[in-house]
C-alpha cells in the first residue's frame, strides 16, 4: 500500500513505496536529531551575527542597507533605486531594519535568520529524500561545515529558504494541491529575492510532474492538476509585483535593470562569459582547489561529478537507488544550480544552492557503507586542520585576535551603532557624517551628492539625495547607463548646476596635484582607514560648490 508524501504541515515524512529490505522506513525524525539540528543552526546563526559586528565591508553591506532604506523611504525600485537582484531582499531586510534598531546589524540578522531557516528546510528535504535521520543530519552538518557563517547580507542567503522550500514541496512523490501551490509560491518569493531564479523556478515546477509522468506513469490529469496549482502559486506574487510596476510606470525601468543592463555590462565585467569559455573560471577554481588540497572545493567538485554520473545513469538506464524518483529530481536540480556559479564560483554561492547535491553524494556513500566514515573524517579535517572560518572556506571577514582587541562599540553615526570597529574606522565615518550635516545646515543650494567611490556607506550617511542610479560608481557601467537612463545628465554636466556634493577617492600620491572641478572647492580631506574592498592609501575628497564657502 502506498502512502501520500507529507505536506509542509505534516509531522511525518513520505513513504512512497514499501521498503525492499527488512527494515521499516522511519516516518518520524528522531527527536535527538531534531534537537541536534536546531543546535547546529543556532550555533551557525550566533557565529554569523557575532562576526557581522566586526565586519567592515562598505561595499556589500552598504549596498544592501542602501537599497533597504531607499525602498522604505518611498523611492521606486529600478527607477530611483538601482536593484541588481530582486525587490524582496531589500523589502524583508528593510522591514526588520525599520522595526528594530535601524542599524546595519539588523540587516545581517534578517539574512542570518533566513539562512538558518534554509538550513532547516534543507534537512527536511534530505530526510524526505533519504528517509534516514542520521544521514540527513550528516548532510546538514556537512553543508554547515562547508559554509557555517553568513559572510554578508547578500540576496543568495535571502532566496535560499524559499528556493529549498519550493524544491522540497515540488519533489514530493504524491503532493496534494496545497503542496503544489505552496511550492510554487515559495519559488516565486525566491525569484523576487533573486531575479535570476525565474527560469530555474519554471524548470523545477515542470520537472517533478514530468518525471512522474514517464517514470511512475502518472495520469495526464494528475500532471495537469499539479502544474496548474504549482504555476498558480508561482504567478500570483509575480503578478502582484507586475501590477505595482505597471501602476507606477516602472515596467521599462525594471526590464532595463533586470535584462538590458546585465546584457550591456556582463561582457565588460565578466569578459570570460561567452561560449564555452563561461566554464573557464569554474574549471580553474576546481584545478586550484585540487592543487592546494582544499578539501571543501574537492568535495564540492566531486559532489558535482557524482551527480552528473547519477543523472546520466538514471536517464540512460533508468537506474534507481530508491524506488521513487525524488533523488533524481534533487540531483538534477543541484546540477542546474551550478549554473549560478559560473561567473563567480565562490563557496557561499555553492552553499546556498547546488549544495543540495550532497543528498545524492551521501546516498551513494551509504550504499557502499562509507557515509559515516566519510562524515567523521571530513568533519575532523574541516574543524581542526582547515577550520570553517578561514579564507580557504570562503570567509574573508572572520575577525583576527588583533581585530577583536582593538574593536570598540560604534555610537555615531547611529546607523552603525552596535558595530565593533577599530577606532580609526568609526572616527572616519563620524567625522564625514558631521561634516555632511554641517554642509546641509549651510543651506547653500546643495541638493544631491555623487559618490565616485565604491564605498556605499558614504551614500548611506549622506543627508542628500544621490544623483546616480547606483549608490556607488563604476566607470565600466557609464556607457550602459547612458543608454538605459538618457534623462540623467552626465555628472560633468550636472555639477554645473552647483547643487551637488561630490565624493571622490584619490590615491595619496595624487592628492597635492588634485584640483576640484570649476565652481567647486575641497571642503575636507580624510585619510581612508583600512577596510575591505576600499582601496588602501587613498584620501576622500569632499567637494562642494563655492557658494558653500564660509566667508
matplotlib code that plots the C-alpha trace (Angstrom):
import matplotlib.pyplot as plt

x = [0.0, 1.4, 1.2, 1.0, 4.1, 3.8, 2.9, 4.7, 2.4, 2.5, 4.5, 5.6, 7.7, 6.8, 6.9, 6.4, 6.7, 7.2, 10.8, 12.7, 14.8, 13.7, 13.9, 10.9, 11.4, 11.1, 8.2, 9.4, 12.7, 14.4, 14.0, 17.7, 18.5, 15.8, 17.5, 20.9, 19.8, 18.5, 21.7, 23.8, 21.7, 21.7, 25.5, 25.8, 23.5, 25.2, 28.6, 27.2, 25.8, 28.9, 31.2, 28.9, 29.6, 33.2, 32.7, 33.8, 32.7, 31.4, 30.5, 28.4, 26.9, 26.4, 24.6, 22.1, 21.4, 21.1, 18.6, 16.5, 16.5, 15.6, 12.7, 11.3, 11.7, 9.2, 11.7, 10.7, 12.7, 14.7, 13.9, 15.2, 16.8, 19.2, 18.5, 20.9, 18.8, 15.2, 12.9, 12.0, 15.6, 15.6, 11.9, 12.5, 15.8, 14.3, 11.2, 13.2, 15.6, 12.7, 11.0, 14.1, 17.4, 17.7, 21.3, 23.1, 23.4, 19.6, 20.1, 22.6, 20.4, 17.5, 19.8, 21.1, 17.6, 16.6, 19.8, 19.0, 15.5, 17.0, 19.3, 16.3, 14.4, 17.5, 17.4, 13.8, 14.5, 17.3, 15.1, 12.2, 14.6, 16.6, 14.2, 17.2, 17.5, 21.2, 22.1, 20.1, 22.0, 25.3, 24.2, 23.2, 26.4, 28.5, 26.6, 27.3, 31.0, 31.4, 29.9, 28.9, 28.9, 26.8, 29.7, 27.5, 23.8, 23.6, 20.4, 21.7, 21.0, 17.6, 16.5, 17.9, 14.9, 12.4, 14.4, 14.9, 11.3, 10.0, 12.2, 11.1, 7.4, 7.9, 9.7, 7.3, 6.2, 2.4, 1.8, -1.7, -2.9, -1.9, 1.7, 1.9, 0.5, 2.8, 5.8, 5.1, 4.5, 7.9, 9.7, 8.0, 9.3, 12.7, 12.6, 11.5, 14.5, 16.9, 15.5, 17.9, 16.0, 12.9, 14.0, 15.1, 11.8, 9.8, 12.0, 11.6, 7.9, 7.8, 10.4, 8.6, 5.3, 7.1, 9.4, 6.4, 4.6, 7.3, 8.7, 5.7, 3.2, 1.2, -2.1, -2.2, -5.0, -2.7, 0.2, -2.0, -3.6, -0.1, 1.2, -1.8, -1.6, 2.2, 2.1, -0.8, 1.4, 4.3, 2.4, 0.3, 3.2, 4.8, 1.5, 1.3, 4.7, 3.9, 0.8, 2.9, 5.3, 2.5, 0.7, 3.8, 5.1, 8.2, 8.0, 10.6, 12.9, 12.6, 13.3, 16.3, 17.7, 16.9, 17.9, 19.3, 21.9, 23.3, 23.5, 25.5, 27.7, 28.4, 30.8, 32.9, 32.7, 32.9, 34.8, 35.1, 31.3, 30.9, 30.7, 32.3, 34.7, 32.0, 33.3, 36.9, 36.6, 34.7, 37.3, 40.2, 38.9, 38.4, 42.0, 43.4, 41.4, 42.8, 46.4, 46.1, 44.3, 41.4, 39.1, 36.0, 36.4, 37.5, 34.3, 32.1, 33.5, 33.4, 29.8, 29.0, 30.8, 28.9, 25.6, 26.3, 27.1, 24.0, 21.7, 23.1, 22.8, 19.2, 18.2, 20.1, 19.4, 16.6, 19.0, 17.5, 19.0, 15.5, 12.0, 10.9, 12.5, 12.9, 16.6, 16.9, 14.9, 17.1, 20.3, 19.2, 18.2, 21.6, 23.3, 21.1, 22.1, 25.7, 24.8, 24.6, 28.3, 29.8, 30.5, 31.9, 32.4, 32.5, 31.8, 28.9, 27.1, 27.6, 26.4, 23.1, 22.2, 24.0, 25.0, 21.8, 23.8, 25.2, 22.0, 22.9, 26.5, 25.8, 23.1, 25.8, 28.2, 25.5, 25.1, 28.8, 28.6, 31.0, 28.7, 29.6, 33.3, 33.4, 31.4, 33.5, 36.8, 36.0, 34.4, 37.6, 39.7, 37.4, 37.2, 40.8, 43.0, 41.1, 38.6, 35.4, 36.4, 39.4, 39.8, 40.0, 36.4, 35.3, 35.1, 37.1, 35.8, 36.4, 38.0, 41.5, 42.6, 44.2, 40.9, 39.0, 41.5, 41.2, 37.5, 35.2, 31.4, 30.3, 27.9, 27.9, 26.6, 23.5, 23.1, 26.4, 25.6, 26.4, 29.2, 32.6, 35.0, 38.6, 38.6, 40.1, 37.1, 34.4, 36.2, 36.4, 32.6, 31.8, 33.8, 32.5, 28.9, 29.2, 30.8, 28.0, 25.4, 27.3, 27.2, 23.4, 23.0, 24.7, 21.7, 24.0, 21.9, 23.3, 20.5, 22.3, 25.5, 27.5, 29.6, 32.6, 33.9, 32.9, 32.3, 28.4, 28.5, 29.3, 25.9, 24.1, 25.3, 24.8, 21.8, 21.5, 19.8, 22.1, 22.3, 23.1, 21.2, 23.6, 24.9, 28.5, 30.4, 31.9, 33.2, 32.6, 28.9, 28.8, 28.1, 25.3, 23.6, 23.7, 21.6, 19.1, 18.8, 19.4, 17.4, 20.2, 22.8, 26.4, 27.8, 30.2, 27.1, 25.0, 27.7, 27.4, 24.1, 26.2, 23.8, 25.9, 28.3, 31.0, 32.8, 35.9, 38.7, 42.2, 45.5, 47.6, 50.4, 48.0, 46.4, 48.7, 48.1, 44.4, 42.0, 38.3, 36.0, 35.2, 32.9, 33.7, 36.3, 37.6, 35.6, 37.5, 40.1, 40.1, 42.6, 40.7, 41.3, 41.9, 38.6, 37.6, 37.0, 38.0, 41.4, 44.2, 46.4, 43.6, 42.2, 38.5, 37.8, 34.6, 33.9, 31.0, 30.1, 31.8, 28.5, 29.1, 32.4, 32.1, 33.3]
y = [0.0, 3.4, 6.4, 10.0, 12.1, 14.6, 18.2, 21.0, 20.8, 17.1, 15.6, 12.6, 12.2, 10.4, 6.7, 6.4, 2.6, -0.4, -0.9, -3.6, -4.6, -5.9, -2.7, -0.4, 3.0, 5.6, 8.0, 10.5, 12.3, 11.0, 13.6, 13.7, 14.6, 17.3, 18.7, 18.4, 20.1, 23.1, 23.3, 23.3, 26.0, 28.2, 27.9, 28.9, 31.9, 33.1, 33.0, 34.8, 37.7, 37.9, 38.1, 40.7, 43.0, 43.2, 43.3, 46.5, 46.0, 49.4, 48.0, 44.8, 45.8, 49.4, 48.3, 46.2, 48.8, 51.5, 49.5, 48.7, 52.3, 53.8, 51.5, 52.2, 55.9, 55.5, 55.5, 53.4, 50.2, 50.3, 54.0, 55.6, 52.5, 50.5, 46.9, 44.3, 41.4, 41.1, 43.5, 41.1, 41.1, 44.9, 44.7, 42.0, 43.5, 47.0, 45.9, 44.4, 47.4, 49.8, 47.8, 47.2, 49.1, 50.8, 49.8, 47.8, 44.7, 44.3, 43.7, 41.0, 39.4, 39.2, 37.5, 35.1, 34.1, 33.3, 31.3, 29.3, 28.6, 27.5, 25.0, 23.6, 23.1, 21.5, 19.0, 18.3, 18.0, 15.5, 13.5, 13.4, 12.1, 9.6, 8.8, 8.4, 10.8, 10.1, 10.5, 13.7, 15.1, 14.2, 16.1, 19.2, 19.2, 18.9, 21.9, 23.9, 22.9, 23.9, 27.3, 28.0, 31.8, 34.3, 36.5, 39.4, 40.2, 39.1, 38.0, 34.5, 33.9, 35.6, 33.5, 30.3, 29.2, 30.0, 28.0, 25.0, 25.0, 25.2, 22.3, 20.3, 20.6, 20.2, 16.8, 15.1, 11.7, 12.4, 16.0, 17.3, 20.6, 22.6, 21.3, 22.2, 25.7, 26.3, 25.0, 27.4, 30.3, 29.7, 29.6, 32.8, 34.5, 33.1, 34.8, 38.0, 37.8, 37.0, 37.6, 35.2, 32.3, 32.8, 30.2, 27.8, 28.1, 27.3, 24.3, 22.9, 23.1, 21.3, 18.7, 16.7, 16.0, 15.4, 12.8, 11.1, 11.0, 8.9, 7.0, 6.4, 6.5, 9.3, 10.2, 13.3, 14.7, 14.4, 16.1, 18.9, 19.5, 19.6, 22.0, 24.3, 24.5, 25.0, 27.7, 29.4, 29.8, 31.0, 33.7, 35.3, 37.1, 37.9, 39.3, 41.4, 42.8, 43.4, 45.3, 47.5, 48.2, 48.9, 51.2, 53.3, 53.2, 51.2, 48.3, 49.7, 50.5, 47.0, 45.5, 47.7, 46.8, 43.1, 42.4, 45.3, 46.4, 42.9, 42.3, 45.6, 45.2, 41.5, 41.4, 44.1, 42.9, 39.2, 39.1, 35.3, 34.8, 33.8, 30.5, 27.5, 29.9, 30.6, 27.4, 28.7, 30.2, 27.3, 24.8, 26.9, 27.2, 23.4, 22.8, 25.3, 23.7, 20.3, 21.6, 23.3, 20.3, 22.5, 19.7, 21.9, 22.6, 19.0, 17.6, 20.1, 19.3, 15.6, 16.0, 17.7, 14.9, 12.2, 14.0, 14.2, 10.4, 9.6, 11.7, 10.2, 6.7, 7.4, 8.8, 6.2, 3.1, 4.2, 3.2, 4.0, 4.0, 4.1, 3.0, 6.6, 9.3, 12.1, 11.6, 12.0, 15.2, 16.7, 15.6, 17.2, 20.5, 20.6, 20.5, 23.3, 25.4, 25.0, 27.5, 30.2, 29.7, 30.1, 33.9, 33.8, 30.2, 31.3, 28.9, 30.9, 30.7, 26.9, 26.7, 28.4, 26.4, 23.4, 22.1, 20.1, 17.7, 16.4, 14.5, 12.3, 12.2, 10.8, 8.4, 6.9, 6.7, 4.9, 2.3, 1.3, 1.8, 4.8, 7.6, 7.7, 7.2, 9.9, 12.3, 12.0, 12.1, 15.2, 16.9, 16.3, 17.8, 20.8, 21.6, 21.0, 21.2, 23.6, 25.4, 26.7, 30.3, 30.7, 32.4, 28.9, 28.3, 31.4, 33.5, 36.7, 38.5, 36.4, 38.8, 38.1, 38.4, 41.8, 43.0, 41.9, 43.5, 47.0, 46.9, 49.4, 49.9, 52.5, 55.2, 57.6, 57.7, 56.0, 53.6, 51.9, 51.5, 48.1, 47.5, 46.7, 48.5, 49.8, 53.4, 54.8, 53.4, 54.7, 58.1, 58.3, 57.9, 60.1, 63.0, 62.6, 62.4, 65.5, 67.5, 66.4, 67.6, 70.9, 71.4, 70.8, 73.3, 76.0, 76.0, 76.7, 75.1, 71.5, 69.0, 66.0, 64.0, 62.0, 59.1, 58.4, 55.7, 52.1, 52.9, 52.8, 53.8, 57.3, 57.4, 55.8, 58.6, 61.4, 63.8, 64.5, 62.6, 60.6, 61.8, 58.4, 55.1, 53.1, 54.4, 53.8, 54.5, 52.0, 53.6, 50.4, 51.0, 54.6, 53.7, 51.3, 54.0, 56.5, 54.1, 53.0, 56.3, 59.0, 61.5, 61.6, 64.2, 63.1, 64.3, 66.6, 68.4, 68.2, 69.7, 72.9, 73.5, 73.9, 71.7, 68.6, 67.4, 65.3, 62.4, 61.1, 58.8, 59.9, 58.0, 59.7, 60.4, 62.4, 64.5, 67.5, 67.8, 67.3, 70.2, 70.5, 71.0, 74.5, 76.2, 73.8, 73.7, 70.9, 71.2, 68.5, 65.7, 62.4, 59.6, 56.4, 53.7, 50.0, 48.5, 45.5, 46.3, 50.0, 51.0, 51.4, 54.5, 56.8, 60.1, 61.0, 64.4, 66.1, 68.8, 71.3, 74.4, 77.7, 79.0, 76.9, 78.6, 80.3, 83.9]
z = [0.0, -1.0, 1.3, 0.2, 0.8, 3.6, 3.1, 4.9, 7.8, 8.3, 11.2, 9.1, 6.0, 2.9, 2.3, -1.4, -1.7, 0.5, 1.5, -0.3, 2.7, 6.1, 7.9, 8.1, 6.7, 9.5, 9.4, 12.0, 12.5, 15.7, 18.4, 19.2, 15.6, 15.6, 18.7, 17.2, 14.0, 16.0, 17.9, 14.7, 13.2, 16.3, 16.5, 12.9, 13.4, 16.5, 14.9, 11.8, 13.9, 16.1, 13.0, 11.5, 14.4, 13.4, 9.6, 7.9, 4.3, 3.0, -0.4, 0.1, 3.4, 2.2, -1.0, 1.0, 3.6, 1.0, -1.0, 2.1, 3.3, 0.0, -0.6, 2.9, 2.2, -0.7, -3.6, -6.6, -7.4, -10.6, -11.2, -8.0, -6.5, -8.7, -7.9, -9.3, -7.7, -6.5, -4.7, -1.9, -0.4, 0.5, 1.5, 4.1, 5.3, 5.4, 7.3, 10.1, 9.9, 10.4, 13.2, 15.3, 15.9, 12.5, 12.5, 9.9, 12.1, 11.8, 8.1, 8.8, 11.5, 9.0, 6.5, 9.1, 10.2, 6.6, 6.1, 9.3, 8.0, 4.7, 6.6, 8.5, 5.2, 3.7, 6.5, 5.8, 2.1, 2.8, 5.1, 2.7, 0.0, 2.1, 4.9, 7.2, 10.2, 10.7, 7.1, 6.8, 9.9, 8.2, 5.1, 7.2, 9.2, 6.0, 4.5, 7.6, 7.8, 4.2, 4.9, 8.5, 8.6, 6.6, 5.3, 4.3, 3.8, 0.2, -1.7, -2.1, 1.6, 1.5, -1.5, 0.0, 2.2, -0.5, -3.0, -0.8, 0.5, -3.1, -4.2, -1.1, -1.9, -5.6, -5.5, -3.1, -4.6, -4.2, -3.4, -2.9, -4.5, -1.5, -1.6, -5.2, -4.7, -1.7, -3.6, -6.5, -4.0, -2.3, -5.6, -6.6, -3.5, -4.3, -7.7, -6.2, -3.8, -6.7, -10.2, -11.9, -10.4, -12.6, -15.3, -12.6, -10.8, -14.0, -14.7, -11.1, -11.3, -14.7, -13.6, -10.9, -12.6, -15.9, -14.3, -12.6, -16.0, -17.6, -14.6, -12.4, -15.3, -13.6, -15.3, -17.6, -15.4, -12.3, -14.1, -15.4, -11.9, -10.3, -12.9, -12.7, -8.8, -8.9, -11.5, -9.8, -6.7, -8.9, -10.8, -8.0, -6.3, -9.7, -11.0, -7.9, -8.5, -12.2, -11.2, -9.0, -11.9, -14.3, -11.9, -11.3, -14.8, -13.9, -16.3, -18.7, -15.9, -14.5, -17.9, -18.3, -14.9, -15.0, -18.6, -20.6, -18.0, -17.5, -21.3, -21.7, -18.6, -18.4, -21.4, -19.6, -16.0, -16.9, -20.2, -19.9, -20.1, -23.7, -25.5, -23.7, -22.0, -19.4, -17.8, -17.5, -14.1, -12.7, -14.0, -12.9, -9.4, -9.3, -10.5, -8.0, -5.2, -6.0, -6.3, -2.9, -1.4, -0.5, 0.8, 0.6, -3.1, -3.7, -2.1, -3.8, -7.3, -6.5, -5.5, -8.8, -10.8, -9.0, -9.5, -13.2, -13.3, -11.3, -13.6, -16.7, -15.3, -14.3, -17.7, -19.8, -17.9, -15.5, -12.7, -9.3, -5.8, -4.4, -5.5, -6.1, -8.3, -5.7, -5.5, -9.3, -9.1, -6.4, -8.2, -11.5, -9.8, -8.0, -11.4, -12.7, -9.7, -10.7, -13.5, -10.8, -10.1, -13.5, -13.3, -9.7, -8.3, -4.7, -1.8, -0.4, -3.8, -3.8, -0.2, -1.0, -4.0, -5.6, -2.2, -2.2, -4.4, -1.1, -0.7, -3.7, -2.6, 0.8, -0.5, -2.8, 0.1, 2.2, -0.4, 0.0, 3.8, 3.8, 4.8, 8.5, 8.0, 5.4, 7.5, 10.6, 8.7, 6.8, 9.8, 11.8, 8.9, 8.5, 12.2, 13.3, 10.2, 7.9, 10.1, 8.5, 9.5, 7.2, 3.8, 2.3, 3.4, 1.6, 4.7, 4.1, 7.2, 10.3, 12.8, 13.9, 17.6, 16.7, 15.2, 18.3, 20.7, 19.1, 18.3, 20.1, 20.0, 17.5, 18.6, 15.8, 13.1, 14.6, 11.7, 12.7, 16.4, 18.0, 15.5, 16.9, 14.7, 15.0, 16.3, 13.0, 11.1, 13.4, 13.7, 9.9, 9.3, 12.3, 11.0, 7.5, 8.7, 10.9, 8.0, 5.7, 8.2, 8.6, 4.8, 4.8, 7.6, 5.4, 3.1, 0.2, -2.5, -2.3, -3.0, -4.4, -3.9, -6.4, -5.0, -7.2, -4.8, -4.2, -0.5, -0.3, 3.4, 2.2, 0.4, 3.5, 5.9, 3.4, 4.1, 0.4, -2.4, -4.8, -8.4, -9.8, -10.3, -8.1, -4.8, -6.0, -9.2, -11.7, -14.9, -16.8, -16.4, -17.6, -21.3, -20.2, -18.0, -20.9, -22.9, -20.2, -18.4, -21.0, -18.9, -16.3, -17.2, -17.0, -13.7, -15.5, -16.9, -13.7, -11.5, -13.5, -11.6, -8.4, -6.4, -6.0, -3.2, -4.8, -3.0, -4.7, -3.5, -4.7, -4.3, -1.7, -4.1, -6.3, -3.6, -3.9, -7.6, -7.4, -8.0, -7.6, -10.7, -11.8, -9.4, -6.5, -3.7, -1.5, 1.7, 3.6, 3.1, 5.0, 5.0, 4.5, 7.1, 6.3, 5.1, 2.9, -0.8, -0.3, -1.9, 0.6, 0.7, -0.6, 0.5, 0.4, -1.1, -0.1, -2.7, -2.6, -4.7, -4.0, -2.7, 0.4, 1.3, 4.6, 4.5]

ax = plt.figure().add_subplot(projection="3d")
ax.plot(x, y, z, "-o")
ax.set_aspect("equal")
plt.show()
